[in-house]
Amino acid sequence: MLNAVIATGDKAQIAAAQAKAASLGLQVEIDSAGKLLSNP
């Protein structure tokens, strides 16, 4: 799911996905090219 959101390039959707991940105790980092860096 997260990769699909990142692929859209929609910054609002990405921010929402990051917030959802954070609420689940995950950390998500995305580089300037939209590549997922970490999802521990």
PEWO-V518234 format. One record per run of one state. SS is the DSSP state (2 for helix, 1 for strand, 0 for the rest). FROM is the first residue (numbers start at 1). LEN is the number of residues. If there is no record, write none. Layout:
BEGIN
((SS	FROM	LEN) (SS	FROM	LEN))
END
This chain:
BEGIN
((0	1	1) (2	2	7) (0	9	2) (2	11	13) (0	24	4) (1	28	3) (0	31	5) (1	36	4) (0	40	1))
END
